[in-house]
Amino acid sequence: MLMIILQNQGPGNARNEGIRFAYQNRCPFVLFLDSDDFAPPNRLEITRRIFSKNKNAGVVYSTFEVIDEYGIKTEKDQILPSILEIIQQHSDNPPQGKSVWRRIAIETGYVNLTSATSVRTELAYMYPFTNERVSEDFYTWLIYSASGWEFEYTGEVIVKYRIPRNTGSRTRDKLGGKHIFNMLKSIVDVRGFQYALDLAYENGEIENRDKKELMIEFCKKRAESMKLDNENEIALDYYRRAYDLDAVFTKKIGFEI
């Protein structure tokens, strides 16, 4: 059955509608694909095979290549640093298995593009996307992993991710530009990571004393990513947040702007 959902309440809300439909119709998993992106025909077959083989996998994701508004591949030197950071992780050592939330929060940063991500329906239904129009996906990936499910990466699929050359990200433009986008993203990211810490603590994965150190490491990684995007003001805010948690530890790990 094919269902087209028309929504104007943000991507997270639209995905949640699709997830509810899948859950009500007992679909075992969902494949996300934004309207301007492309996935190869074998994506469904490969995803089904991976989920069938690994019963502990809650998320399957793959890499992607950037294309422009005309479907032409974007050269590496023309891709945003924050996007290149994601693609590089796929070539080096893509996060997999349990506790992926820790790696993507304090080591690799965002790694799984929504249009290249598939999720078991039961997991997606239990932890819906937040309604914010920015970073709602990163927030959700942290929660999926912290709830105890495994992530699995496949190199068999390459999704095409569309970013117009002249206008850049449509979401950034709608929210008032890159700086406003990153400010809002930082708020959502911190809240998502705090939720992940709480889930991991409830599951017995971490101790309460670990929360502060992990939050500081998270702030360090986010500050580095913001600096790559020339957002020094936001990077400084992350530094101050970490310093307020533990000034001595912050200096010990060499956290400075």
N, C-alpha and C positions, 0 to 999 in steps of 0.2 A: 504494500500500500504506500502511496506517495502522499504526503501532506505538506502543503506550503503554509508557513506561518507568517503573517504580516504583523509586525510589531513596531511600535515607535517608543519603546520604553527601555531601550538599551540592549546590548547583545546578551548580557547575562540573563535578563528576563526572557528573551526569545529562546535561548538555549534551555532554560528551565521548563518552558512550555513543551519543547520537543522531548525533553527527558520524561516529563509526566506522561506524555502520549506513549512513549516507549515502555514505560513502567506499567501503565494500564493495559497495554497490549502484550505484555510479557516478552518483550524483545530483550535478548540477553545482553546486548551492548549497543552503544551509540557511537557514531562517527561524526565529529564536528567538522563543518566545512563552511566558512564564511562565503557570502554571495559573490565576492570578487576574486576568490581563489580557485585553484584547480587541483584535483586529485586524480591519479591514474586509475584506470578501470580495475586493476587488480588489488586495490587497497582493501576492499571488503574481504576478499578471499584470504589475503595475508593476515589481516586482523583476526578473522575467525580462527585461522589455524593456530595463531599464537595464544589466543585466549583458551582454546581447547587443550593445548599442550601444557600451559601453565595455569593451573587453577588458582594460584595465589596472585596472579597478575590482575591488578585493578585498572591499570592504564597502559596503553600501547601507544608509542609515538615514534615519529620518523623525522628525517631532516627535510629541508626545503631549499628551493632556489628562488631568488627574488626576480620578479618580472615587472615591467612597467605597464602603463595603461594600454599599451598596444600588444602586450603579451611577449615582448622582447626581453631576453635575459639581461639583467643589469650587471655590469662589470663590477668586480670586487672593489675597485677604488672609488666607486660611486655609491656604495652601500653605506648606510649609517653605521657608525662604530658600534652602537648598541645591538644592531642586528648582526653584524659581523661576529660579535662576541658569542652570540648564540650558535651560529653556524660552526664556528671554530671548535666549540665543545663537542659537536657531533663527530668531528674528525679526530679529536684527541681521545676523549674518554667519556662518552655520554653516560650520565647518571642512570643506574639501573638497580633493581632489587629493592630491598626495604630501606627505610629511612632516607629516601631520596630528598625529602624536604630539607634535611640538614645540608646536603651538598649544594642544592640549588639556592639555598638561602645564604650560606656563608662561604661558598667556594666558587661555583660556576655561574651563579645568577640564573635568570630565566632561560630555560632550554627547550621547552616543548611548545611550539606554536599551536594555537588552538585548532587551526585547520589541518594540522598534522597529528592530532590527538584523538584517540578513541578510549572510551571508558565503559566499564561494566555498568549496566543500568542500575543495579541495586546500589552501587556506590554513589553514582551521580545523583540518584534520587534522595539518598540519605543526606548528602551534603550539597545542596543547590548552590549555584553561582550567586555571589553577592550582587546587588542591584546597581552598584556604581558603574559608570560608563568607562572607567579606566582601571586597568590592572585587575579586573574581576577574574581573569583567567589565572594569573600568577597566584592570587589569593586562594583560588580553588585547588590548584595543583598542590600547594602546601598542605591543605587540609586532607586531600585524598591520601597523600603519603603518610602524614602524621596519624591518620586513623588506622594504619597498620597494613595497607595494601602495598603490593610491589609495583614498580614501574618497569616496563620492558621497552627497549629501543630496537627498532628494526631499520637496517640500511636498505631493505628491499623496496621501500617506497620513497619517492621524492615528490613532495607537494610543491606546487608553484604558488608563491606568495606575492600578491600584487601590491606594489607601492608606486603610485604615479610619480614620475620624475620631477615634475614642476611643482606639484602641490604638496607632496609628501603624504604623511599619514592623515587620512580624513578625520580620524578621531581626534588627533592633536589640533587640527584646524577648527573643528567644531567646539572644542573646549577652550579656545582662545590662544592657541599657539603652544609651542614646545614647553616653555617655562611653566605655564599654568598646568599643562598636562603632567609634567614631572612632579609638581608640587602635590597635585591630587593623588598621583600614583604613590608617592612616598607615604601619604596618610594611609592609603589602603594596604600597602605592603607591610607597614609596621603592624597594623591591626591583624592582618592575615598571619604574620609570623607569630604574634602573641597567641592567637588562637591555636596555631600548630603546636606551640610550646605547651599549652594547656592540655591538648589532646595527648601529646606524647607523655606528659606527666601522668595523666589518668590511665594510660595504657601500661605504665611502668617502664617505659623506654628510657626516661631520664629522671633524675632526682630534682627536687625543688631547687637545690643549690646550683644546678646546672643552668637554670633559666637565665640568670643575669649574664653569665659568661657567653652563652650562645647569642643573646640579644646584642651584646657588644660586638661579637664577631659578625653578626648580621649587619649591624650599622657600618662596620668597616667595609664590607663587601659592597653595600649599597652606595657608600661614599665614593668608592673607586669607580663604580659604574656611572655615577653622576658626573664625576670628573671627566670621564671619557666623552660624555655628552656635553661638556663645557658648562655644566651646571654647578659651579663652585659654591654658590650660595646654599644650594640644597645639600651639597656635600658637607659644608661646614655645619649645617644643622644636624646632620647625622653624627658628626664628630662630637658636637655638644651633648647630644643625647647619650652617647656612649660615655663621655667624660662624667656626666652627672650620675651615671650608674656606678662607675668605679674609676676614679681618676688614676689611681696607681696602676691598675691592670691595663687601662687604655694606653698609658705610656709604655708599659712593659712590652706590649705587642707591636709597638712602633706605629701606632695609629695617629697620623698627623696629616694635615692638609699641606 
